[in-house]
Amino acid sequence: MVDLSMFSLAGKKALVTGAAGGIGKASAIAMAKAGADVAVIDLKEEWGLETTEQIRSLGRKSIFIKADLADIEQVEMMVKKVVEEFGQLDIAFNNAGIMVGSTEPTLGDSALANWKKQIDVNLNSVFYCCREEAKYMVPRKYGSIINTASMSGTIANNFPNFGSGFVAYCTAKAGVKHMSKALATEWAKFNVRVNSISPGYVISPMTIGVQEDKKLLNHENSTTPMNRQAAAEEMAGGVLYLASDSASFTTGLDLIMDGGHTCW
């Protein structure tokens, strides 16, 4: 008989970045429902505090920490505060990210600024978080780190006019996916698992512009076999699996959840 207790997060201590909305919020709440205490990390304080209150209403402990994750010193302080509050860190979901929707060509004047910003927020910050989180997990020889990449790290979506902003986004997300694999090999001997998820088109605060642009929305849906956008909650199942002991032999995985988009 399958032991479903392996999917439980009871007694686990977790942090989720970018947890004020979208995939981060849905996953933080799902973790709490599965039994974990969850720290909410975001720059959006009002929304982040709302997530914290929702977690507390489920009977779990939660704190909100406002932090700019592209700043290594703030990352160090953030992780330290989580451990001080919870006593340990078992699960880290590094989900925070941005999409700079610049359609300027890569040869344009602002391309370098777009590149630097997205690499800093979407790639460098994830490395900073992984490194600081592992400092507490490695000595205990236990931990699960999950990073949010994107299907855009596997394929370059059919948006030929999206320009430099999209080039930087695809590159950063490919970096997150491969960095997760490399860290997984380094930390496997310490029983610290590192995996990534690659969402497809998801309804979230970051994609409001898409939802309001019917032409763009129809394009995204028509290039996805399931012909729709995902709800943020549909990403939480994959995160819960990777966070739980049911994935104890899973590391270095990139879990693509894209409605079949990358099948075509």
N, C-alpha and C positions, 0 to 999 in steps of 0.2 A: 504493500500500500504506500502511496506517495505521502511523504511527511510534509504537509502544507505549512508547518511551523517554520520551515526554511524561508518562507516568503515574508515572515514577520520581521518588523524592525523594532520590536519591543525592547526597551532599554538602550537603544542606540542613540547616539548624539550626532546630529547632522548640521551642516550649513549649506545654504543655497544662495548663490549670487544671482542677481537679477531677479529676485523673488517678489518684486513689487507687482508684477503682472505677467501675463502670458504663460509660457512654458514653465518659468521659474516658480510662479505662484501656484500653478496647478500641481507641480511636483512637490513643492514644500507642503502643501495641504495633504497631498496623497501620502507623503512620508509620515506626517502626523497621524493620519488615520490608521496607518500601519503600525503605529506605536512609538515613533521616534520623537525626541525633542528636537526642535529645528530653529536654528538661527537664520534670520532673514537679513540678507545683505543687499543694499541697493543705494543709489543716489536719490531716488524719489522717496523722500521721507514720509509724506502723507500716505501714499499707496503702500509703502513698506510696513508702516504701522498697522494698516488695515489687515494686511496678511498676518502679521504677528497676532492681532486680536482674534482672527479666525482660528489660528492654530491653538491659542489658549482656550478658546471656547470648546475645543475638542478634548480638553483635559491634559494637554501637553505643555511643556515649558517652551517659551520662545522669547527671543530678544531681537531687537532691530539694531543694526549697525549701519550707519551711513559711511560709505567708503568709496574713494576713487581707486579702482583696482589697477589702473595704469600707473599708480604711484606705489613703488615697492614698499616704502615705509608704511603706508596706510594698509597695505596687505598684511604686513608683519603684525601690525597692531590689531587688525581685524581678527586674524586667526588666533592670536594670543588671547584676546578678549573672549572668544568663543570657548576656548579650552578652560579659561579661568571660570567662566560661568557654568559650564556643563561638566567640567572635570576631565573630559576626554573628547576626542574627535574620532568618530568611526566612519562617517560618510561625508564626502564633500561633492556637491554638484556645482561645478563651475560653469554657469549658464549665461552670465552677463555678456552682452555684446551689442553692437550697433550696426546699422546699415546706412552709410552715407550715400544717399541717392543721387550722386552727381552724374549727369549725363555728358559732362565735358570729356572730350577725347583724352586719352592718356598722354598725348603730346601737348595738352593745354596747360595754361599757367598754374592752375590750382591742383594739378594731378599729384604733385609731390606732397602737398599738404593733406590731400585725401588719403594717399597711401600711408603716410606716417600715422595719421589719426586711427585708421582702421587696424593697422598692424599693432599699434600700441594697445588699443582697447580689445580687439578680437583675438590677438595671438599672444603678445607679450604679457598681458594681464593674466591669461590662463596659465602661462608658465610660472609667473610669480606665485599664483595661488597654489598650484600643484607643489611647488618647491616648499612653501611654508607649511602646507598641510602635511606633507610627507615627513617633515621634521618631528611631528607629534605621532604619526602613525608608525613609522619605521621602528622606533624603539619598542613599541608595543607588539610589533609584528602582526598588525591587523589594520585593515582599512580598505575602503573602496572610494576611488576618485572617479567621477564621471564628468566629462567635458562636453560641452555643446559645440559640435562642428556644424555641418550642413550638407545637404545633398550637393550644394554648390562647391563643396570641397572635393567632390567626386567627379562631377561634370560641370561644364560651363553652360549654364542655362541658356535657352534660346532667346537672349535679349541682346542682339548685336548693337543696339543703340544706347546701351546703358553706360558705356564709357568707363572712365577711370575709377569711379566709385565701385563698380561691379568687379573690375579687375582686382582691386585691393581686397574686396570681400571674399571672392573665390580663393585668392591666394592665402589669406589669413585662415580661412576655414580648412583648407587642405593642410595647412601647417598644424592646426589643432589636432586633426585626425592622425597625422603621422607622428606628431610629438607624443600623443597618447600611446601609440604603439611602442615608441622608443622608451618612454618612461616605464611602460609595462614590463619590458624586458629587464630594465635595470632594477626595478623594485620587486620583481616576482619572488626573489629569494627571501624577502622580508614579509611575504604574504600581504603585500599592498597591491591591490588590483587597480589598473588604470584602463578605463574604457571611454569611448565617446559615443554620442548619438548624433545622427545626421537627419534632422527634420526636413520635410519637404515644405510645401506651402501651408502655413499655419495662421489661423486667425488670432491676432494678438495686437496689443497697443502699437507694436512696431510696424504692423502691416495695415494700419488704418487707411493709408493712402491707396493701397491696392484694393481694399474693399470698396472704396468710393469711386474707383476708376473702372467702370464696367468693361471697357475694352481690354484693359490689362488683366482684370479678374477673369474674364472669359478666356483669354490667352493661357493663363496659368492653368485653369481648369481643363481646357481642351487638350493640354499637353500632359495631363495626368490621367492614367487609366481609370482611376476611381472618380474622375470628373468632378472633384470638389476640393475645398480647403479642409484641412484638419482642424478640429477643436484642440485647444492647448491641452485639455485633459487627455487626449488620445496619445500624447507623448509621455504622460506620466507612467504608464504601464511599463514601458521600456526602462525608464529611470529606476522604478521600484525593483525590477528584476536585477539590474546591474548593482543596485545598492545592497540587495539582500544576500544572505548566505546561500540562496538557491543558485547564485552565480559564482560559487566559490572556486570553480575551475575555469572561469571566464575572465580573461584579461587580454588586452590588446585588440579588443573587438570594436569595430565601428558599426553600430546598429542603425541601419538606414530605415527610416519610417517616413515614406514619401508618397504613399498612395500608388506606388508603382511607377513614379515618374522616371526613375533611372533605368527602368526596364526597356524604354524605347530609345 
